[in-house]
C-alpha cells in the first residue's frame, strides 16, 4: 500500500519530467546561452532523486513561477545572449548612410537649412556634391554660412521656399528650429512649451522652379520647413521630378495650423513618381511617447509624365 501511494504521488511529476526532458535536451546544442542553461537544468532535474524532485518543484513554484518565466529567471543571472557573429540586423555606424554615399549624388538642395546642421552632415556623406541651402531667418542664416567655412561647393540663399514669389510674415520662435510660415498649433505649444514664444518677421519666399539654379543630376532634396512642405512641393514640381531622393519632415498630428499631414505629402510625391522609402528619425511626444513627426525618405521609382 505504501509503495503504491508513493508511485501515485510521483508518477505525474515523473511524467512531466519526461516531457520537459524531451522538449529541452535539444537546447544543449544551441548557441543561445539561456537555452543551454535551461537544457542543463532540465537534464539535471530528470536525473535527480524523487525526493529532491519534490523539493525542486516546490522551490520553483514558490520562488520563480509567480514572478517570471524560467527563461527570464535564467536571463536575470546570465544576461542577454551574445549575438552570433553571422547574424546582423543593423549596419555599423560607418555604414549607416552608405546607400547615400554610393548613390552618385551631384547636387543637394537643403530647404530649411537652419544653422547648417543638415548641410554639414550631408557634406560628411557627400564630400564632392554641390550644396544649395535655403534659410530665411538672419541669425540662423549667418550661422549656416559660418558653419560651412568657405566650402567652395556650397551656396546659401537667405530666402524661404514655397509656392509663391512674395514677402510673407514668418513667426520666429525663441527656439528658432520651430519657426514657421504657419501659426503654431496649440498641440505644439503644449508638447514643447519652450517653443511657444515668437515674434513676426517679414521674409522673402520664392518658388523653387523660378530660382534658375543650374542643377546637375543626380539630386537629393531635403525639406524641413515646419508644416510648409506641401507649398515647397507645389512650387518646385519640375525640380523635384528630377530628384533621386527626397528626405522630408512629415507630421502625424497637426503641429502648425493648416499644415499637411503624412498622407497628403505621400500622395503629392507619389504623383511625382516617388515611392515611400521609410522613416529615418522620429520625434515623439515627451509626455506619452506618441510619434508626432518623422523624417521620411522618398525614392524616385519612375519618371512621371511631364
Beta strands, then each sheet from edge to edge (+ up, - down):
strand 1: 107-111
strand 2: 130-134
strand 3: 154-157
strand 4: 160-162
strand 5: 166-173
strand 6: 198-207
strand 7: 219-223
strand 8: 243-251
strand 9: 274-284
strand 10: 291-300
sheet 1: 3+ 2+ 1+ 7+ 8+ 10- 9+
sheet 2: 4+ 6+ 5-
end
